[in-house]
Amino acid sequence: MFRRGVSVARRVVAPRLRGTHVWIQPQLLYTQWIKPRSAIRLTEPARRYTTHSSLYLRTHTDLPPQLSTMDAPYPVPGSDGFVTLSFYSFFSLQSIQTTRSHLQAQWEALGIVGRVYVSNEGINAQLSVPFAKIIDLREWLEHSTVFRGRISRFNWALEHSQAFKALHVRVRPLVAAGVEVGLDVLANEPEYVEPKDWGKELDTPDALVLDMRNTYEYRVGRFDNAVCPDVDTFREELDQVRTMCSTRPRDAPILMYCTGGIRCSVAGAVLRGDGLTNVKTLRGGVIAYGQHVRKTQESRFRGKNFTFDKRRGEVVTSEILAKCDQCGSECDTFVNCAHTSCNLLFIQCPGCAEKHKKTCGRELCVERAQLSHEERVKQKLPPQWSHRERVRPELVFRDGVAHNPLDN
């Protein structure tokens, strides 16, 4: 059994293409693209569209022949009219401050919200887009002299809503690897495995299956027999993975997965650069695998896929692998303490959320969470936890309440 599904076939008009429909099959979040004659007249003229052999390391190309179908099938938008998606691409990006400004202004004008990182190595984006603006976003990308032909099909989320409050475009490394990862390193890409073939790869004898996410992500959902290094940052994780793999034969099978794929693209390239020859990664990460599960109702992944937005997770299967950090009941819902200066990340069941006013239970947090927004801003406190404590609730919870030395 799965927690969510579509019980009745629904027809959704594709954005800005009258007569073009997306059909949602019963019990599945899977769509079939049906292209009418009217849609053909709206597409770009057929022109040469060639790319690098990888979907993620792209060279500059001409416009694709059919912008309207590049990202089909389209998902069903959330009740607020938004869809959530992600993409990333590695390529030489110049004038990054100018690019950042253009993205911020022009995507904001489309009503897009989300988190975008740009650097000299490319772009990494997680976005919520008004459904009616999906084609506008794709057209903007494909008519851009910077991004044309460099952004693959959008990686659609499993559950859709406005997952971000605003749009933030920042100049910073695409992932915090802790080592210099230039395009020369990223060219050593791992082999990408399609979600439909991932189960077969998991059965490879002596394969080392690496979960390249954080320990708290692993806590609520994972593939069986996967190893998640017990560290707190991707930088530390990459160091530990390199050490683990250095003792294995160079051709020993290594399988990697993460949320949307980018961490594994980087880590896999680093391992390939270290001389390891049999490194494979799940294309599109757990997000893409979740789409495969919705289509087939068969899954080797158990539980929930953690997301770095206000949704805090997407259901892949109905299994609940974790427990409430306050009462120990079965639960996999991550929250942040309602006292924003605390912001502790932990799992909280509905009963404890009511009991502790959506906080970690500290007396200070319960009191301050009930203040008005203006009062909280006026009385803002410094950060209450180190990064390690903030993402490791097992270090701070005792008897259902978080304990902080600052309270003494």
RODO-455474 format. One record per residue (C-alpha): chain; residue number from 1; z, x, y. Coordinates in Angstrom, 3 decimals. Example, Ala and Ser with C-alpha at 12.3 -4.5 7.8 and 13.67 -1.06 7.14 Angstrom:
! RODO-455474
- A, 1, 7.800, 12.300, -4.500
- A, 2, 7.140, 13.670, -1.060
***
This chain:
! RODO-455474
- A, 1, 0.000, 0.000, 0.000
- A, 2, -0.712, 1.074, 3.526
- A, 3, 1.121, 0.002, 6.645
- A, 4, -1.834, -0.948, 8.682
- A, 5, -5.317, -2.208, 8.052
- A, 6, -7.861, -4.640, 9.383
- A, 7, -7.642, -7.864, 7.476
- A, 8, -10.671, -9.584, 8.965
- A, 9, -14.085, -8.152, 9.778
- A, 10, -14.356, -7.712, 13.542
- A, 11, -17.399, -7.147, 15.730
- A, 12, -17.018, -4.887, 18.750
- A, 13, -19.758, -4.464, 21.325
- A, 14, -20.452, -0.775, 21.782
- A, 15, -19.838, 0.428, 25.345
- A, 16, -22.684, -0.323, 27.755
- A, 17, -25.182, -1.137, 24.990
- A, 18, -25.769, -4.872, 24.915
- A, 19, -26.614, -6.056, 21.438
- A, 20, -25.269, -2.952, 19.792
- A, 21, -22.359, -3.682, 17.527
- A, 22, -19.718, -1.912, 15.509
- A, 23, -18.613, -3.743, 12.383
- A, 24, -15.092, -3.192, 11.092
- A, 25, -14.911, -3.723, 7.348
- A, 26, -12.056, -5.771, 5.838
- A, 27, -8.952, -3.696, 5.021
- A, 28, -10.493, -0.554, 6.484
- A, 29, -10.622, 1.142, 9.829
- A, 30, -14.181, 2.150, 9.052
- A, 31, -17.279, 1.234, 11.000
- A, 32, -20.949, 0.939, 10.282
- A, 33, -23.375, 1.635, 13.115
- A, 34, -26.180, -0.902, 13.483
- A, 35, -28.770, 0.179, 16.041
- A, 36, -30.993, -2.587, 17.469
- A, 37, -34.354, -2.010, 19.094
- A, 38, -32.823, -2.453, 22.550
- A, 39, -30.641, 0.600, 21.985
- A, 40, -33.631, 2.810, 21.301
- A, 41, -34.939, 2.256, 24.830
- A, 42, -31.622, 3.411, 26.269
- A, 43, -31.450, 6.736, 24.475
- A, 44, -32.497, 10.102, 25.836
- A, 45, -36.059, 11.246, 25.089
- A, 46, -36.210, 13.054, 21.769
- A, 47, -35.978, 16.751, 22.502
- A, 48, -35.123, 19.846, 20.546
- A, 49, -31.437, 19.895, 19.652
- A, 50, -30.397, 23.007, 17.795
- A, 51, -26.960, 24.554, 17.562
- A, 52, -25.104, 27.448, 16.064
- A, 53, -24.403, 26.832, 12.372
- A, 54, -20.792, 25.943, 13.216
- A, 55, -19.768, 22.659, 14.803
- A, 56, -17.194, 24.475, 16.912
- A, 57, -18.755, 27.761, 18.045
- A, 58, -21.828, 26.601, 19.939
- A, 59, -24.639, 28.173, 21.873
- A, 60, -26.324, 26.407, 24.804
- A, 61, -28.773, 23.714, 23.671
- A, 62, -31.027, 21.009, 25.027
- A, 63, -29.961, 17.388, 25.329
- A, 64, -29.482, 15.540, 22.037
- A, 65, -32.070, 12.836, 21.332
- A, 66, -29.687, 9.853, 21.244
- A, 67, -26.569, 10.055, 23.380
- A, 68, -25.586, 6.498, 22.506
- A, 69, -25.221, 7.282, 18.790
- A, 70, -23.701, 10.768, 18.887
- A, 71, -20.144, 9.471, 18.474
- A, 72, -20.869, 6.369, 16.415
- A, 73, -19.352, 4.623, 14.617
- A, 74, -17.051, 3.637, 17.474
- A, 75, -13.446, 2.642, 16.783
- A, 76, -11.748, -0.598, 17.732
- A, 77, -9.942, -0.050, 21.060
- A, 78, -6.246, -0.713, 21.442
- A, 79, -4.962, -3.903, 23.025
- A, 80, -4.993, -2.103, 26.385
- A, 81, -8.717, -1.322, 26.061
- A, 82, -8.319, 2.421, 25.469
- A, 83, -9.462, 4.651, 22.637
- A, 84, -7.927, 8.057, 21.908
- A, 85, -9.980, 11.071, 20.871
- A, 86, -9.977, 14.850, 20.797
- A, 87, -12.449, 17.720, 20.728
- A, 88, -12.581, 21.456, 21.187
- A, 89, -15.267, 24.073, 21.492
- A, 90, -15.349, 27.856, 21.706
- A, 91, -17.917, 29.361, 24.072
- A, 92, -18.033, 31.667, 27.086
- A, 93, -16.816, 29.608, 30.023
- A, 94, -17.166, 31.138, 33.485
- A, 95, -15.767, 29.897, 36.813
- A, 96, -12.895, 28.215, 35.034
- A, 97, -11.059, 27.196, 38.215
- A, 98, -14.173, 25.397, 39.467
- A, 99, -14.648, 23.798, 36.064
- A, 100, -11.022, 22.681, 36.036
- A, 101, -11.401, 21.037, 39.455
- A, 102, -14.602, 19.246, 38.449
- A, 103, -13.069, 17.931, 35.229
- A, 104, -9.936, 16.745, 36.997
- A, 105, -11.818, 14.875, 39.731
- A, 106, -14.737, 13.444, 37.768
- A, 107, -12.925, 12.432, 34.584
- A, 108, -10.128, 10.910, 36.629
- A, 109, -12.781, 8.799, 38.373
- A, 110, -13.791, 7.433, 34.959
- A, 111, -10.220, 6.316, 34.314
- A, 112, -9.683, 8.986, 31.644
- A, 113, -6.166, 10.255, 30.969
- A, 114, -5.008, 13.068, 28.724
- A, 115, -4.368, 16.775, 28.361
- A, 116, -7.138, 19.375, 28.730
- A, 117, -6.960, 23.167, 28.517
- A, 118, -9.811, 25.364, 29.709
- A, 119, -10.117, 29.128, 29.400
- A, 120, -12.788, 31.817, 29.226
- A, 121, -13.066, 30.949, 25.505
- A, 122, -13.882, 27.237, 25.930
- A, 123, -12.110, 23.883, 26.038
- A, 124, -9.464, 21.944, 24.100
- A, 125, -9.061, 18.259, 25.010
- A, 126, -6.960, 15.294, 23.910
- A, 127, -7.955, 12.159, 25.813
- A, 128, -7.470, 8.427, 26.094
- A, 129, -10.636, 6.814, 27.450
- A, 130, -11.356, 3.223, 28.524
- A, 131, -13.614, 1.852, 25.807
- A, 132, -16.296, 0.926, 28.336
- A, 133, -16.436, 4.552, 29.517
- A, 134, -17.062, 6.298, 26.183
- A, 135, -20.807, 6.581, 26.761
- A, 136, -20.139, 7.689, 30.342
- A, 137, -18.012, 10.558, 29.054
- A, 138, -20.634, 11.640, 26.530
- A, 139, -23.389, 11.425, 29.162
- A, 140, -21.278, 13.486, 31.561
- A, 141, -20.828, 16.183, 28.910
- A, 142, -24.470, 16.277, 27.853
- A, 143, -25.820, 16.349, 31.403
- A, 144, -23.385, 19.078, 32.401
- A, 145, -24.841, 22.578, 32.684
- A, 146, -21.538, 23.879, 31.287
- A, 147, -20.865, 21.566, 28.317
- A, 148, -24.342, 20.351, 27.280
- A, 149, -24.756, 20.674, 23.524
- A, 150, -21.377, 22.295, 23.065
- A, 151, -19.150, 19.329, 22.242
- A, 152, -19.474, 17.928, 18.723
- A, 153, -18.857, 14.350, 17.704
- A, 154, -15.526, 13.101, 19.064
- A, 155, -12.595, 13.250, 16.623
- A, 156, -11.349, 9.653, 16.859
- A, 157, -7.622, 9.000, 16.496
- A, 158, -6.249, 6.717, 13.797
- A, 159, -4.425, 4.436, 16.224
- A, 160, -5.673, 3.661, 19.718
- A, 161, -3.933, 3.035, 23.028
- A, 162, -3.434, 4.740, 26.374
- A, 163, -1.516, 7.642, 24.858
- A, 164, -1.106, 9.580, 28.127
- A, 165, 0.154, 8.574, 31.580
- A, 166, -2.269, 10.687, 33.619
- A, 167, -4.989, 13.329, 33.354
- A, 168, -3.863, 16.966, 33.445
- A, 169, -6.496, 19.711, 33.312
- A, 170, -4.959, 23.177, 33.141
- A, 171, -6.242, 26.736, 32.983
- A, 172, -4.450, 28.284, 30.033
- A, 173, -5.150, 29.643, 26.530
- A, 174, -6.560, 26.985, 24.209
- A, 175, -3.743, 27.768, 21.752
- A, 176, -0.757, 30.072, 22.240
- A, 177, -1.593, 32.558, 19.497
- A, 178, 0.372, 35.491, 20.890
- A, 179, -2.543, 37.844, 20.277
- A, 180, -5.785, 38.239, 22.168
- A, 181, -8.271, 35.878, 20.580
- A, 182, -11.638, 36.384, 22.231
- A, 183, -14.994, 34.984, 21.181
- A, 184, -15.620, 38.102, 19.104
- A, 185, -12.572, 37.219, 16.985
- A, 186, -13.399, 33.497, 16.901
- A, 187, -16.867, 34.307, 15.547
- A, 188, -15.144, 35.113, 12.203
- A, 189, -14.794, 31.415, 11.485
- A, 190, -13.220, 30.075, 8.303
- A, 191, -15.253, 27.841, 6.022
- A, 192, -14.935, 24.198, 7.060
- A, 193, -14.260, 21.646, 4.305
- A, 194, -15.133, 17.989, 4.839
- A, 195, -12.261, 15.499, 4.334
- A, 196, -14.005, 13.934, 1.335
- A, 197, -14.028, 17.316, -0.428
- A, 198, -10.525, 18.419, 0.535
- A, 199, -8.820, 16.984, -2.537
- A, 200, -11.046, 19.046, -4.803
- A, 201, -10.147, 22.186, -2.840
- A, 202, -6.441, 21.410, -3.172
- A, 203, -6.846, 21.611, -6.953
- A, 204, -8.167, 25.187, -6.768
- A, 205, -6.016, 27.376, -9.044
- A, 206, -3.738, 29.825, -7.186
- A, 207, -4.722, 28.453, -3.776
- A, 208, -2.229, 29.037, -0.979
- A, 209, -2.093, 25.811, 1.066
- A, 210, -0.846, 26.487, 4.586
- A, 211, 0.363, 23.817, 6.994
- A, 212, -0.314, 25.388, 10.403
- A, 213, 1.653, 22.774, 12.325
- A, 214, 5.257, 22.801, 13.508
- A, 215, 8.170, 22.194, 11.155
- A, 216, 8.927, 18.851, 12.799
- A, 217, 5.342, 17.720, 12.169
- A, 218, 5.641, 18.775, 8.537
- A, 219, 8.878, 16.822, 8.287
- A, 220, 7.214, 13.399, 8.631
- A, 221, 3.895, 14.033, 6.841
- A, 222, 2.213, 16.659, 4.668
- A, 223, 0.048, 17.530, 1.710
- A, 224, 2.005, 18.222, -1.460
- A, 225, 2.641, 21.890, -2.246
- A, 226, 1.765, 22.948, 1.301
- A, 227, 3.754, 25.805, 2.829
- A, 228, 4.884, 25.432, 6.440
- A, 229, 6.445, 28.636, 7.826
- A, 230, 9.976, 28.022, 9.088
- A, 231, 9.346, 29.074, 12.698
- A, 232, 9.227, 27.355, 16.080
- A, 233, 5.969, 28.426, 17.753
- A, 234, 2.359, 28.926, 16.706
- A, 235, 2.676, 32.552, 17.783
- A, 236, 5.499, 33.130, 15.266
- A, 237, 3.673, 31.107, 12.631
- A, 238, 0.506, 33.171, 12.913
- A, 239, 2.509, 36.381, 12.562
- A, 240, 4.253, 35.094, 9.436
- A, 241, 1.033, 33.791, 7.888
- A, 242, -0.659, 37.160, 8.394
- A, 243, 2.282, 38.838, 6.674
- A, 244, 2.219, 36.352, 3.780
- A, 245, -1.513, 36.777, 3.250
- A, 246, -1.477, 40.578, 3.518
- A, 247, 0.000, 40.848, 0.023
- A, 248, -2.666, 38.643, -1.582
- A, 249, -6.018, 39.830, -2.955
- A, 250, -8.696, 39.726, -0.262
- A, 251, -10.659, 37.028, -2.131
- A, 252, -7.638, 34.868, -3.040
- A, 253, -8.155, 31.232, -1.938
- A, 254, -6.396, 30.206, 1.283
- A, 255, -6.515, 26.599, 2.467
- A, 256, -5.327, 25.682, 5.958
- A, 257, -4.836, 22.397, 7.788
- A, 258, -3.391, 21.265, 11.127
- A, 259, -3.449, 18.203, 13.377
- A, 260, -6.989, 18.275, 14.775
- A, 261, -8.420, 21.578, 13.578
- A, 262, -8.162, 24.035, 16.458
- A, 263, -5.100, 25.952, 15.271
- A, 264, -6.759, 26.512, 11.909
- A, 265, -10.025, 27.589, 13.525
- A, 266, -8.078, 30.260, 15.411
- A, 267, -5.781, 31.262, 12.555
- A, 268, -8.624, 31.271, 10.052
- A, 269, -10.701, 33.513, 12.310
- A, 270, -7.773, 35.932, 12.663
- A, 271, -7.310, 36.065, 8.872
- A, 272, -11.025, 36.598, 8.359
- A, 273, -10.810, 39.417, 10.885
- A, 274, -8.011, 40.905, 8.774
- A, 275, -10.460, 41.181, 5.904
- A, 276, -9.639, 38.036, 3.900
- A, 277, -12.838, 36.524, 2.546
- A, 278, -11.871, 33.147, 1.061
- A, 279, -10.348, 31.223, 3.963
- A, 280, -11.083, 27.500, 4.227
- A, 281, -9.840, 24.824, 6.597
- A, 282, -9.898, 21.023, 6.732
- A, 283, -12.578, 20.004, 9.240
- A, 284, -11.070, 17.813, 11.956
- A, 285, -7.551, 18.294, 10.592
- A, 286, -5.218, 15.515, 9.496
- A, 287, -6.793, 13.201, 12.082
- A, 288, -10.188, 13.332, 10.372
- A, 289, -8.571, 13.192, 6.935
- A, 290, -6.748, 10.025, 8.027
- A, 291, -10.093, 8.418, 8.836
- A, 292, -11.228, 9.304, 5.327
- A, 293, -8.079, 7.658, 3.939
- A, 294, -8.716, 4.479, 5.926
- A, 295, -12.184, 4.346, 4.401
- A, 296, -11.314, 5.111, 0.772
- A, 297, -7.647, 4.027, 0.541
- A, 298, -7.039, 7.243, -1.407
- A, 299, -4.878, 10.033, 0.000
- A, 300, -3.447, 13.392, -0.949
- A, 301, -1.582, 13.421, 2.369
- A, 302, 1.753, 11.614, 2.454
- A, 303, 3.415, 10.053, 5.464
- A, 304, 2.638, 10.215, 9.164
- A, 305, 0.564, 12.538, 11.348
- A, 306, 2.623, 13.664, 14.356
- A, 307, 0.803, 13.446, 17.707
- A, 308, 1.555, 15.231, 20.977
- A, 309, 1.455, 12.149, 23.168
- A, 310, 3.567, 9.090, 23.768
- A, 311, 2.541, 7.572, 20.430
- A, 312, 4.464, 10.384, 18.670
- A, 313, 2.581, 9.757, 15.442
- A, 314, -0.116, 7.930, 13.474
- A, 315, 0.358, 6.341, 10.072
- A, 316, -1.712, 7.890, 7.285
- A, 317, 0.137, 6.365, 4.307
- A, 318, 3.147, 4.055, 4.033
- A, 319, 5.467, 6.690, 2.584
- A, 320, 8.427, 7.608, 4.796
- A, 321, 9.496, 11.183, 4.111
- A, 322, 12.222, 11.708, 6.719
- A, 323, 15.571, 10.264, 7.780
- A, 324, 17.155, 9.197, 11.049
- A, 325, 18.977, 12.158, 12.606
- A, 326, 21.837, 9.917, 13.673
- A, 327, 22.625, 7.687, 10.709
- A, 328, 20.583, 9.132, 7.832
- A, 329, 18.604, 5.967, 7.096
- A, 330, 14.957, 6.170, 6.059
- A, 331, 12.864, 6.638, 9.190
- A, 332, 9.956, 8.716, 10.538
- A, 333, 9.860, 7.640, 14.196
- A, 334, 10.152, 10.583, 16.588
- A, 335, 11.552, 9.937, 20.063
- A, 336, 12.701, 11.945, 23.054
- A, 337, 16.164, 11.343, 24.432
- A, 338, 15.909, 8.823, 27.277
- A, 339, 17.833, 11.218, 29.509
- A, 340, 14.843, 13.208, 30.734
- A, 341, 16.843, 16.346, 31.508
- A, 342, 17.884, 16.365, 27.848
- A, 343, 14.530, 15.342, 26.303
- A, 344, 15.732, 16.259, 22.802
- A, 345, 13.074, 15.541, 20.149
- A, 346, 14.535, 13.774, 17.126
- A, 347, 14.070, 10.936, 14.637
- A, 348, 15.789, 7.687, 15.547
- A, 349, 15.850, 4.350, 13.744
- A, 350, 15.840, 1.021, 15.663
- A, 351, 19.547, 0.460, 14.984
- A, 352, 20.561, 3.817, 16.454
- A, 353, 18.179, 3.341, 19.373
- A, 354, 20.063, 0.170, 20.283
- A, 355, 23.496, 1.678, 19.620
- A, 356, 22.908, 4.838, 21.663
- A, 357, 20.695, 3.326, 24.391
- A, 358, 17.667, 5.334, 23.180
- A, 359, 19.507, 8.619, 23.686
- A, 360, 20.823, 11.421, 21.492
- A, 361, 24.290, 9.877, 21.785
- A, 362, 25.859, 12.387, 24.170
- A, 363, 28.101, 10.580, 26.644
- A, 364, 26.301, 12.270, 29.539
- A, 365, 22.913, 11.103, 28.249
- A, 366, 24.011, 7.515, 27.649
- A, 367, 25.390, 7.299, 31.205
- A, 368, 22.416, 8.932, 32.932
- A, 369, 19.791, 7.039, 30.938
- A, 370, 21.053, 3.829, 32.549
- A, 371, 20.551, 5.112, 36.091
- A, 372, 17.518, 4.059, 38.104
- A, 373, 14.550, 6.401, 38.203
- A, 374, 15.316, 7.297, 41.814
- A, 375, 18.929, 8.159, 40.989
- A, 376, 17.894, 10.299, 38.024
- A, 377, 15.428, 12.224, 40.169
- A, 378, 18.057, 12.746, 42.849
- A, 379, 20.642, 13.940, 40.295
- A, 380, 18.268, 15.945, 38.109
- A, 381, 19.953, 18.505, 35.888
- A, 382, 18.581, 21.795, 34.550
- A, 383, 17.158, 21.823, 30.988
- A, 384, 19.885, 21.085, 28.476
- A, 385, 18.530, 22.922, 25.441
- A, 386, 16.621, 26.018, 24.435
- A, 387, 13.162, 25.343, 22.996
- A, 388, 14.442, 25.993, 19.464
- A, 389, 17.334, 23.549, 19.867
- A, 390, 15.113, 20.914, 21.454
- A, 391, 12.814, 20.732, 18.417
- A, 392, 15.468, 21.405, 15.748
- A, 393, 17.785, 18.375, 15.736
- A, 394, 19.500, 19.637, 12.595
- A, 395, 21.015, 22.395, 14.746
- A, 396, 22.661, 20.057, 17.260
- A, 397, 23.501, 16.744, 15.558
- A, 398, 26.960, 16.199, 14.072
- A, 399, 28.276, 12.794, 13.076
- A, 400, 25.288, 11.048, 14.623
- A, 401, 25.666, 12.599, 18.091
- A, 402, 24.055, 15.686, 19.605
- A, 403, 26.583, 18.342, 20.619
- A, 404, 25.846, 20.710, 23.495
- A, 405, 28.144, 23.576, 24.607
- A, 406, 27.386, 22.531, 28.204
- A, 407, 29.483, 19.425, 27.614
- A, 408, 32.693, 21.443, 27.142
***
